[in-house]
Amino acid sequence: MQTLQPALDLDVFFARVHAASSRVLMLDYDGTLAPFHEDPAQARPYPEIPALLDAIIQTGQTRLVIVSGRWIKNLVPLLGLKAMPEIWGSYGWERSSPNGDYSSAPVQVSAFEALATAEQWVADIERLGARCERKPTALAFHWRGLANERVVEIHSRILEKWTTLAAQQALGWHDFDGGIEFRARGWDKGEAVKEIVAESGPQAACAYLGDDLDDERAFKALPDSGLSVLVRGQFRPTLADLWIQPPQEVREFLTRWQQASTR
């Protein structure tokens, strides 16, 4: 684990986690808890991760929240957990509680209309080798595993179609590691983290682990007392306080959190 902030002392942080009256652990999924896969439906957690998450949940001392860009209904079958955690899916547009209660935020009609237009591009772009992932408030095109020249062709075709979209203001263009996503404006991981932290109260010890560019919004949204953790095999510039490499250092971090939250 490499600290990126000079004043960061992990022993001090985990001592604070142990002493806190409440704790919030927020975790991205793809690239953080699970390796990337060319088929997102096959991206299952690294070995030992489900057992560690179950141990944290079973202590009853941590509000464990998975904050993911995935559609919740597609994420749940992959987790392999004994107890369901809280999940904020689709970048915060939808959420489910451990008891199964589900809610979603209202979406502007113009966003749905723009997504319907983008849906008409799918067959053409998939003929180039891309894979489309549909979500309640977004449409993502994946090209992981394709040759660079094919990626350039797909990107150019998507950009060409995007420039013809009259309702661009209803959607945001988001690059991610392995593709492009068109997403309804309004929620992102930063907004989700702000809401979770506000609900948990100012005394909660909190941390967020994530790998992608969208997770930078979450890092920025954490209070100064929180810990932001970049999970990535190769370092990149980041707002995070700490850089760890999956999977072993993720397991080590979760183990320390579980130990610190056990009374």
N, C-alpha and C positions, 0 to 999 in steps of 0.2 A: 504494500500500500504506500502510495506516494502522496504526502501532504503538499498541497499547492498554495496554501496560505501560511505565511511564516508563524503566525500565532497559534496555529491549530495543534492541539495536543489530544490525540485520540483517547488516551487514558483519562484525561480530564472530561472529555465529552461523554465517555461511557460511564464515568462516575456520576455525571449529571443525569444520564438516562436512568441509572439505578436509583438515584435519590428523588426523581420526579414523581409527582402524584399522578401524572398521566403521560402517555407516550403515543406518538404517531409515527409509523413507519410506512412511507409511500414508495411503491416499487413499480417501475416500468416493467413490461414483460419481454418483448422481443429484443434480443441483444443484451438483456440484463439478467433475467431469470432463465431465458431459453436461448439457444443459439439460433441464428438465422437459418432459414431453410428456403430452398427455391419454391417449395409449396408451403405457404403459410399454415395450412391445415396440418402439417406434419411437424411444426416447430414446438416440440415438447421440452419441458424444463430440463436443465442439466441434472445429472444424478445427484441425489441427496438434497436438492433444493426443496422438493415437496415436503420431505420429512422435517426440514428445518422450519419451513413456514408453518407446518402443523404444530411444531413445538412452540413457536411464538404465539400462535393463536390459542393453544391450549392453556398457556399460562394465564390468559384472561387479563393481562396487564398492558397490552398494546393494541391500539387501534391500527390494524394492518389493512392498508388500502392498496390495491393494484390500480394504477392509473395508466391506461393503455389507449392507443389509437384504435384498437380492435373493437369490433362489434361484440358486445358482451356474450351474446348467444354463441359466437364462434370461439370465444376465449375459454369459456367455462369447461368444455370437454377436454381441453388440453392440460388443465392445471394438475389433475391427479391428486387433489387434496382430500383429506378426510372431512374437514370442516370448511365450509365456504367462507372466503374472506369478503370484505367489502370491495366492490369493484366500481370504478368510474371508467366507463368505456366511451369510445368515439370521442376521445379528447375531452370528456366532461359533459358531453351532450346527454349521456344516459348514465344511470347509476343503479346499483343493486346492493341491498344490505345482506348481511350474513343470513338473515331469516328468509331471504328470497323476495322481499319487497322491491319493486322496480318502479323507477320514475324516469321521465325524460323531459328535457327542456323544450319549450316551444320553438319551432323553426319558421322563419319567414317563408311565405309562399314562393317568393321570387327565387329562393335558394333551391327549393324543390323543382321549380321550373327549369332552372339552369342545369341541375343535375340530370333532369330528363333529357335535355338537349345533349349533354355530354354522354349519356347512355347510348345515344345513336352513333357515337364514334367507336364503340367498343369492338365491334366485329372487324372494322378496318385496322385498328391498332393491334388487336390480337393476331391478325394475319401476319404481322411482322414479328411475332414471337413474344409479345408482352402478355402478361396475365392480369386480368381485371379482378379487383376485390371490391365488392359492393358493401356499403355500410349505410346506416340510416341517414346520415347527413354528409356522406362523402363518397367519392369514387377514386380508387387508387389503382395505378398501373405499375406493376412490378416487372423488373427486367433482370433481377438477380440471376447470375449464372450465364448470361448471354455474352457473346463476343462484343468488344468495344464498338466495332463498326455498326453492329446491329443496334446497340444502345443509342448511338448517335442518330441513327435513322428513326428510331422510335421517338426519341426526344424531339427531333425536328418535326415529325408528323403531329405530335401532341401540341407543340407550340403553334404550329400552323392552324390547327383547329381552334386552339384557345383564343387566338387573335380574332377569330370570327364570332366569338361568343358575345352576344349583345349584353348579357346580364353578368359580366365579369365581377361587378361590384357585389354581387350576392355570394360569390365564392372566393376563397383564397387559393392561390397556387402554392403548394408546399412541396419542396424537394425533401426527400428522405433517403436514407442509405439503401439504395436499390430501387428507386422509383420516384414517381410523382403522384401527388394526391390533390384532388380538388375537394375543398371542404367548405361547408357553410360557415360563414363568419359569425363570431360571437363567443365560442368557447375554444379554449386551448388548454394545454396542461398547466400553464401558469395560472389561468383563472381557476382551474380545478384545485390546485394547491392552495391558492388564496382562500377558497371556500372551505376546504378541509381544515386548514389551520385556524380559520376564524371560528369554525364550529368546535374545535378542540380546546380553544382557550389559550391565553398568553402563557400559561404556566407549563404547557405540554412540551416535553422534549421531542423534537421531530427531526426526521431525516428523509431525504429523497434520493433514490438511486435510479439513474437512467443513462442511456448511451447516445441518443440521437440528437439532431439539432432541435427538434421540438422540446426535448427535455431541458434545453437551455432556458426556456421560458419558465419552467418549473424551478430550476436553480435560482433564477432571479427573483421569483416570488416568495422564496423561503425567508422567514425572519432571520435577523443576524444571528440569533441563538441556534438556528437550525444548522444541519450539516447536509451539504449537497455533494453527491458522489457521482463522478463520471465512471461508468463501467464500459471499458473498451480495451480491446487487445492492443491497439496502437493509440498513442496519445494524440490529441488534437487540442487546439486552443479552446478554452472553456471557462465558464464562470464558476465551475465547481470548486469546492474546497479540497477535494480528495480525488485521486485517480486510483482505481483498482482494476485488475485484469480478471476477466472471467476464465474459468468458473471458480478456481480455487479461492481467490481472494473474496469473491462474493460469498462463498460458503463460510469463510473465516469471519466476514463482517456480520452475517446473519447469526453465526454462533455467538459472537461477542454480544450482539443485541439480545439474544435469548437469555444469555447468562446474566446480563445487566438488568434485565426486566424481571428476573425471578427473585422473589423475596422469600 
